[in-house]
Amino acid sequence: MKTLVIHPYDITTKFLEAAYLGKDWTIITDNSTSKKDIREAIKAHDRIIMMGHGSPNGLFGKGRLMIDSTYIHYLREKEIVAIWCNADKFVEKYDLKGFYTGMIISETTEAYFCNVIADQFDVDVSNELFTEAVTKSIDGSPDEMLKGMISEYQGSDNDVIAYNALRLYKR
């Protein structure tokens, strides 16, 4: 399966790159990649992995949405992995298929806004474990990825992990 990763460069989500480094996949990290180049890359691949910061409207790239509703026609034909805050709203609104996340905490400010008591250590442990779980399960189908994430991403006394683990989905 020909896989494209769209992970706009952001130092705060750099930890996620471990999930795809060393894979023979096409990778877009340049925030200034044109819409045309992104569209052509999506069309040329079977599976689209999108990760970083985002909103219900799509995946952020520095100062803009790199993935938004203009790509829906192409994304509907693909298996997707959407790992960003509130990707569930985007995926469900546009009836996309694959593995995706809801609001997930990857920074202490997000924990605060989600009413989760956490310090930087808790967030760092969660981010590390989340990336390990994604790395171990990313080659699987959406079903396998969800099962792998649920079994690998656990931490008995980490409220960030507990919060995030409830926001992993597939369709």
C-alpha positions in Angstrom: 0.0 0.0 0.0 1.4 3.3 -1.1 1.5 5.6 2.0 1.7 9.4 2.3 2.5 11.1 5.6 1.5 14.8 6.0 3.1 16.0 9.3 3.6 19.8 9.1 6.8 20.7 10.9 6.1 21.9 14.5 8.6 21.4 17.3 5.7 20.5 19.7 4.6 17.5 17.6 8.1 16.4 16.4 7.9 13.4 18.8 5.3 11.9 16.4 7.9 11.5 13.6 9.2 8.3 15.2 6.1 6.6 13.9 7.1 6.9 10.3 10.9 7.4 10.2 12.7 4.6 8.3 9.5 3.7 6.4 9.5 3.7 2.6 6.7 6.3 2.6 6.3 9.7 1.0 6.6 12.4 3.7 5.5 16.0 3.6 6.7 18.1 6.5 7.2 21.5 4.7 4.5 23.9 5.9 4.8 25.8 2.6 3.9 22.9 0.4 1.3 24.1 -2.1 -2.3 22.9 -2.2 -1.7 21.6 -5.7 1.3 19.5 -4.6 -0.6 18.2 -1.6 -3.6 17.3 -3.7 -1.4 15.5 -6.3 0.4 13.6 -3.5 -3.0 12.5 -2.0 -4.2 11.3 -5.4 -1.1 9.2 -5.9 -1.3 7.3 -2.6 -3.6 4.7 -1.1 -3.2 5.6 2.5 -2.9 9.1 3.9 -1.5 9.6 7.4 -2.0 13.2 8.7 -0.6 14.2 12.1 0.1 17.3 14.1 -2.0 20.1 15.5 -5.5 20.7 14.2 -9.1 21.6 14.7 -12.5 20.4 13.6 -11.7 22.2 10.3 -8.5 20.2 9.5 -4.8 19.9 10.1 -2.7 23.0 10.8 0.5 23.9 9.0 2.3 27.1 10.1 -0.3 29.8 9.8 -2.8 27.9 7.7 -4.8 24.7 7.3 -2.7 22.3 5.3 -5.6 19.8 5.2 -9.1 21.1 5.0 -12.4 20.5 3.3 -11.0 21.2 -0.2 -9.4 17.7 -0.1 -12.5 15.7 0.9 -13.2 14.4 -2.6 -9.8 12.8 -2.7 -9.6 11.7 1.0 -12.9 9.8 0.8 -11.3 7.4 -1.6 -8.4 6.6 0.8 -7.7 4.9 4.0 -6.7 7.6 6.4 -5.0 8.0 9.8 -5.9 11.4 11.3 -4.0 12.2 14.5 -4.7 15.8 15.6 -6.9 17.5 18.1 -10.6 17.1 17.2 -9.9 15.1 14.0 -13.0 13.2 14.9 -15.1 16.2 14.0 -13.5 16.5 10.6 -13.5 12.7 9.9 -17.1 12.2 10.9 -18.4 15.4 9.2 -17.0 14.3 5.9 -17.5 10.5 6.3 -13.9 9.5 5.9 -12.6 6.0 6.7 -9.7 5.0 8.9 -8.2 5.5 12.4 -8.5 8.9 14.0 -8.4 10.8 17.3 -10.6 13.2 19.2 -9.3 16.0 21.4 -6.0 14.7 22.6 -3.7 16.3 25.0 0.0 16.8 23.9 0.8 19.9 25.8 0.2 21.2 29.4 -1.9 24.1 28.2 -4.2 21.6 26.5 -4.5 19.6 29.7 -5.5 22.8 31.5 -8.2 23.6 29.0 -9.5 20.0 29.2 -9.6 20.2 33.0 -7.0 17.5 33.3 -4.5 18.0 36.1 -1.1 17.3 34.7 2.4 18.6 34.7 5.1 18.5 32.0 6.3 15.0 33.1 2.8 13.5 32.8 2.4 15.0 29.3 5.9 13.8 28.2 5.2 10.3 29.4 1.9 10.3 27.5 3.5 11.7 24.3 6.3 9.0 24.5 3.9 6.2 25.1 1.4 7.4 22.5 4.2 7.6 19.9 5.3 4.1 20.8 1.8 2.8 20.4 1.3 4.5 17.1 4.7 3.2 15.8 3.8 -0.4 16.8 0.3 -0.3 15.2 0.6 2.1 12.2 1.1 -0.6 9.7 -2.2 -2.3 10.5 -5.7 -1.8 9.2 -7.9 0.7 11.1 -9.3 -2.1 13.2 -5.8 -3.4 14.0 -4.5 0.1 14.7 -7.3 0.8 17.2 -6.8 -2.5 19.0 -3.0 -1.9 19.1 -3.4 1.6 20.4 -5.8 0.4 23.1 -3.5 -2.4 24.3 -0.3 -0.4 24.1 -1.3 3.1 25.2 -2.0 2.6 28.9 -0.8 4.3 32.1 -2.6 3.5 35.4 -1.8 6.8 37.2 -1.5 9.2 34.3 -4.6 11.3 33.8 -3.4 12.5 30.3 -3.2 8.9 29.1 -6.6 8.2 30.6 -8.1 11.2 28.9 -6.5 10.5 25.5 -7.2 6.8 25.5 -11.0 7.5 25.5 -10.6 9.5 22.3 -9.2 6.9 19.8 -11.6 5.8 17.0 -11.9 4.0 13.7 -14.6 3.8 11.1 
